[in-house]
Amino acid sequence: SSSGCALRSIGPPPVVLVAPRGAEVRVRGSLAMIGSVGRRPDVAGLGLRRRALTAAVCVGARAASALYLPGVAPMEYNEGDKVEVKVNKLTSVKTQLPYRYYDLPYCQPPVIQESVENLGEILEGDLIENSPYEVKMLQNMSCKVLCKQTLTKEHREKFKSMIRDEYLVNWIVDNLPAATRYARRGTSGGTTYVNGFPVGVVREDRYYVHNHVKIDLKFHTSPAEYEGYRIVGFEIEPYSVAQDESKGSVQCQGNVNSPLFELDLHDTITFTYDVAWAESPIRWASRWDNYLRMTGGQIHWFSILNSLMIMLFLSGMVAMILLRTLHRDITKYNELASAEEALEETGWKLVHGDVFRKPRHSKLLAVSVGSGVQILGMSVVTLVFALFGLVSPAHRGVLLQCVLLLYTFMGIAAGYITARLYKMFNGADWKATTLLCAFLYPGIFFGIFFILNLLIWGQKSSGAVPFTTLFAVLCLWFGISVPLVFLGAYFGYGKDNISLPVRTNQIPRQIPAQPWFINPVFTVLVGGILPFGAVFTELFFIMSSIWQHQFYYLFGFLALVLIILLVTCAEISIALTYFQLTSEDYRWWWRAFLSSGSSAGYVFAYSILYFSTRLSIEKLVSTVLYFGYMSIISIIFFLLTGSVGALAAFVFVRAIYGSIKID
């Protein structure tokens, strides 16, 4: 913006957002043909059945044509058709507390109706409602008066509080969120888009409300493909205008020299709007590109290359262990000729009688690994759905709902893995272990979420999840997840025990003094650095999506990063486990889990750095909210990486001890 109209369109710092071209999907109805087999047709009833079938086809065709999936099925408008403007929550990066649009004294329709929402939208705090704005296809408007409101002291304080906290107004037209266009400063030039538009601005302790908006709508038409017009762009230009009402009608001065609406100088506020339609060459399938346009592609490729280098380094180390050192060890162990040489054995073969000894707190280890596999399954399936475009930003709340449902159904994997491991440890208390698997980590997640929700509710924010929705989440947990955990445990305990290549001695072997670099604290801290290094660049974009309300869509990059992360966790655990066994320390189970799982500690430390450098959160509740949710994310990351490391180390140990001769 130029300096003359800087007050008219001021928002958060511009976000550099590049989107792949989407595929235009059409929803078509399907007709199932029903017939009778082995009977002669009833001539008398044939006409009746034909009429019934024809009616069914007509109803099905109408239902199919009326079916509108947001972001998937395009909607055509004819000239003069009503275009509904919906309002969503007010959001702020400074507070992270969303509020209902009508909490501010904006113009209200005669009857406020909430749109039907999915579970994900409710959990995200979305509150989509109708508005009194009248917009019709291809009909431009200028200085249309919406309403005139009296400003009370309470209204002024609400406006001032929202403006101070940099709240943004979010509107929706044809499933497109309102965007504000900003000019980039510097040599690069160009424009960038920010989701929503600011409630107002404050300059030198003077508050200016954006009470006039210009609604810029773009449409695309292609008579050869479809009839009517499709909306492909929705931009807002907010203005603070003290309308001139001296001539009996409202005059909106939209130029630089027109007076601004200063909040403290008026007792009433008039809301007005303009509507401007413009044809656009952008096709409907590409209309989200402006929202997803970013110059971060090079940064993402840098992230991938950085992660690949770490993975190649670790792969080289593990290959050296497996192909050179390990092969030499196995050859030497299998070629021992005499008992005298056998007495001089050194290295990892000496601990063959203890390497599969039951670890301390084996119940907790089995539950942790099982819960990690549950999260891994949820992550992989979610990414598969995302790669097929089923959880794009056009589907509000679908990503969170998909994650929640998949986590629920993956309880069967958690129960199965927990049972298999606990049975291998010769555990007897299988009921308590299965209960622990079903309730420990889900209980931690729900407990943190419930406490944070109470804090949000205490702030009277629309982001507070209703207790009916919490009850629905509890029904998912107790009604689906817990039975599936027990079902998985039933199958796990029913299978034969995992065969181990060596027997465990009754008396534990004494562990010699260990060198400093095999110290558990040191290996755990070092082990977490490389998995974190493989993901930290992508982590920045994910956290910006969550805490700065940006769209995240680069699921292809994320899938590559996840694969690299899993390989890195497996390799670092295998390498550290080998070094530990070489030092004749057989207590590798927890070490393998914590070596890769400690990367979650670095994730939480990075969240502290991100909080202090990228966010300007000042309120105590918002700070608790941030670190509460980041603690949930860190625990999830801990279980995911730790379980991959422990299972990879188990496969490695089982393989190397199965390849040597034991008397």
Secondary structure by P-SEA (a helix, b strand, c coil): ccccccccccccccccccccbbbbbbbbbbbbbbbbccccccccaaaaaaaaaaaaaaaaaaaaaaccccccbbbbbccccbbbbbbbbbbbccccbbbbccccccccccbbbbccccaaaaaaccccccccccccccccccccccbbbbbcaaaaaaaaaaaaabbbbbbbcccccbbbbbbbcccbbbbbbbcccccccccccbbbbccbbbbbbbbbbbcccccbbbbcbbbbbbbbccccccccbbbbbccccccccccccccbbbbbbbbbbbbbcccccccccccccccaaaaaaaaaaaaaaaaaaaaaaaaaaaccaaaaaaaaaaacccaaaaaaccccccccccccccccaaaaaaaaaaaaaaaaaaaaaaaaaaaaccccccccaaaaaaaaaaaaaaaaaaaaaaaaaaaaacccaaaaaaaaaacaaaaaaaaaaaaaaaaaaaacccccccaaaaaaaaaaacccaaaaaaaaaaaaaacccccccbbbbccccccccccccccaaaaaaaaaaaaaaacaaaaaaaaaaacccccccaaaaaaaaaaaaaaaaaaaaaaaaaaaaaacccccaaaaaaaccaaaaaaaaaaaaaaacccccccaaaaaaaaaaaaaaaaaaaaaaaaaaaaaaaaaaaaaaaacccc
